Amino acid sequence: MKTIYNYHPQYGYFMASSEADESPLEPGVYLIPGYATEIAPPDDVAKDRVAIFDPESNEWFVTKDYRGTYYSKYEPWSEKIDNHDPQFRPDMKDYALGPIPETKYMQDVFFNEDTQAWEIVDTLTDDREPDERIAFVREFVNQLDLMGISIDELKDLLDRL
């Protein structure tokens, strides 16, 4: 048996190793399918890197891995890019690699440029939210109060949906 190393047909990144089949017509000769090679990828590829096979040079090279889901830093729920190419990445000033953390009722998520990470904020008290958003939330709470509905009651209603 001979071990072969399969790589992605479009992007070239290492996918898995498998065993090549022996040729039924030529004993001792192994059949190597397309998008596979007998050359082993490097063993010491770091977690944020990826091994890519170049069929022209017949070599593996290691590069930064940009595969993943990217979200708009400014409106994370509005635009999402699922990226499968380890070498392509959207303009990083506008996008961040996911995943976006899950939020609870009356919370929002934003991308903190200083820490380069997603943060969850309370929409009622956080000063970093736009003034219009805070004004809207305050008006919403006032309207609930006029209707005799507390925030806790609204939470219970939403939890039951």
Secondary structure, 3 states (H helix, E strand, C coil): CEEEEEECCCCCEEEEEEEEEECCCCCCCEECCCCEECCCCCCCCCCCEEEEEECCCCEEEEEECCCEEEEECCCCCCCEEEECCCCCCCCCCCEEECCCCCCCCCEEEEEECCCCEEEEEECCCCCCCCHHHHHHHHHHHHHHHHCCCCHHHHHHHHHHC
